[in-house]
Amino acid sequence: MRIPLHRLLLAASALTLLLGAVAPAPAEASSVPASHTLPANTRFYVDPDGDAAHQAVTDLLHGDFDGAASMAKLASWPEAAWFTDGTPQQVESRVRDLVRRAERTLTVPVLVAYNIPLRDCSQYSSGGAQSDAEYQAWISAFARGLGRSKAVVVLEPDGLANLPSDCGPGSDPTGAITTGRFADLNHAIDVLERQPNSVVYLDAGNSHWRSVGDIAQRLLQAGVARAQGFSLNVSNHLATDLSTRYGTWVSQCLWFATKGPDRAEGHPEWCASQYYSPSAPNDGQPGNSVNVDDPSTWHWTDRWFQQNVGAPPAQELTHLVVDTSRNGRGAWTPPAGKYTGDPQTWCNAPGRGIGARPTANTRIALVDAYLWIKTVGQSDGQCNRGIPGGTIDPEYGIVDPAAGVWWPEQATSLVRNADPALEFNGLPGNRG
């Protein structure tokens, strides 16, 4: 069989990625100053030994040249590294190893700390430390591993949007577990921010979850004022413009409740939410003429902030980052009437694609970066679309891989559906 030269070249690049011959192009040594900031020219670390790189070689060895080229493209872009378990000694060692590898390429790694007690309400991504004391020892060791190295830390995805008190009836009858959650997050911010070059973003869920005032209150309780900011859309598929607009309101609400008019101090719940309309103000539920997934219906919320918050000083507003790893085609909407229960639109949503490329040059004042926080191609869990007793995911006709397991077919689909189309990182005008 005669194989076209361009396909051979693309496939061969997959092998070089795994062997380390293709490394992230180094940035200038002075590109990221020693401070708690994320400059627009920040270059993020690319792991040459990630899931996509290994899949590229597997595809190449099996003669799947198109698949190898597709995975090689994916492997050339920076993604976050997740830290989800281990002893304090183990996590300190693994974090230190990562930041040192990044230093050798003069790039900045993105790390996710994901080990909070009662993680994910004991659902698909269950796990985490067994106690608050264990977690605080773990995150302190994580911070020691960072040392003086430059790093971006996304702190505990869903940890605020899904508090222990939200996990269901009887999950936290006295409130003590939720109080411990806030103590853990405050401790984490303190120890991480002591590292001189780390930039910390406390996760705040997504625009389809908590109302603006609710998540603002939780962010304040967790210590966001001492962090660089917050993260949105981690492991979700919601369009970037939804996240940036919602994030702007959250940032303005934080200012309104801490530095705004005296009458508003301590009252983030007064802020209009993404569900707001004059006929159903601040009720935390969709109001008349409001569609939480359609920003064209959010004009009432815009008007409320214009009238009540105005234009806060830019330097006093909290910044954010957005996960764009799977939101190129926005959220998934199941066909009407297909499911009678919860269709789990967040879980291994079919037909989705990679979104905006990782960059710290978003051209949006409050948005410090677009990042690929969720590992592209890893499963969200064994979704059943709310079918009682079901184990098969009817969207795929199989039992989905467990949460965090590499799923080559999903990775291929996300690359195929990328918007904009995915190219190799490093091509002119395409540097991450």
Stockholm file with secondary structure:
# STOCKHOLM 1.0

chainA/1-432         MRIPLHRLLLAASALTLLLGAVAPAPAEASSVPASHTLPANTRFYVDPDGDAAHQAVTDLLHGDFDGAASMAKLASWPEAAWFTDGTPQQVESRVRDLVRRAERTLTVPVLVAYNIPLRDCSQYSSGGAQSDAEYQAWISAFARGLGRSKAVVVLEPDGLANLPSDCGPGSDPTGAITTGRFADLNHAIDVLERQPNSVVYLDAGNSHWRSVGDIAQRLLQAGVARAQGFSLNVSNHLATDLSTRYGTWVSQCLWFATKGPDRAEGHPEWCASQYYSPSAPNDGQPGNSVNVDDPSTWHWTDRWFQQNVGAPPAQELTHLVVDTSRNGRGAWTPPAGKYTGDPQTWCNAPGRGIGARPTANTRIALVDAYLWIKTVGQSDGQCNRGIPGGTIDPEYGIVDPAAGVWWPEQATSLVRNADPALEFNGLPGNRG
#=GR chainA/1-432 SS CCCCHHHHHHHHHHHHHHHTSSCCCCCCTTSSCSSSCCCTTCCBCCCTTSHHHHHHHHHHHTTCHHHHHHHHHHHTSCCCEEECCCCHHHHHHHHHHHHHHHHHTTCBCEEEECCCTTGGGGSTTCCCCSSHHHHHHHHHHHHHHHTTSCEEEEECTTTTTTCGGGSCTTSSTTSHHHHHHHHHHHHHHHHHHTSTTEEEEEECCCTTSSCHHHHHHHHHHHTGGGSSEEEECTTCCCCHHHHHHHHHHHHHHHHHHHTSCGGGTTCGGGSCCTTCCTTSTTCSSCCTTCCTTCGGGTHHHHHHHHHHTCCCCGGGSCEEEEECSSCTTCCCCCCTTSCSSCCCTTSSCTTCCCCSCCBSCCSCTTEEEEECCSCTTBCCCCCCTTCTTCCSBTTTTBCCCCTTCBCHHHHHHHHHTCSSCCCCTTSTTCCC
#=GC SS_cons         CCCCHHHHHHHHHHHHHHHTSSCCCCCCTTSSCSSSCCCTTCCBCCCTTSHHHHHHHHHHHTTCHHHHHHHHHHHTSCCCEEECCCCHHHHHHHHHHHHHHHHHTTCBCEEEECCCTTGGGGSTTCCCCSSHHHHHHHHHHHHHHHTTSCEEEEECTTTTTTCGGGSCTTSSTTSHHHHHHHHHHHHHHHHHHTSTTEEEEEECCCTTSSCHHHHHHHHHHHTGGGSSEEEECTTCCCCHHHHHHHHHHHHHHHHHHHTSCGGGTTCGGGSCCTTCCTTSTTCSSCCTTCCTTCGGGTHHHHHHHHHHTCCCCGGGSCEEEEECSSCTTCCCCCCTTSCSSCCCTTSSCTTCCCCSCCBSCCSCTTEEEEECCSCTTBCCCCCCTTCTTCCSBTTTTBCCCCTTCBCHHHHHHHHHTCSSCCCCTTSTTCCC
//
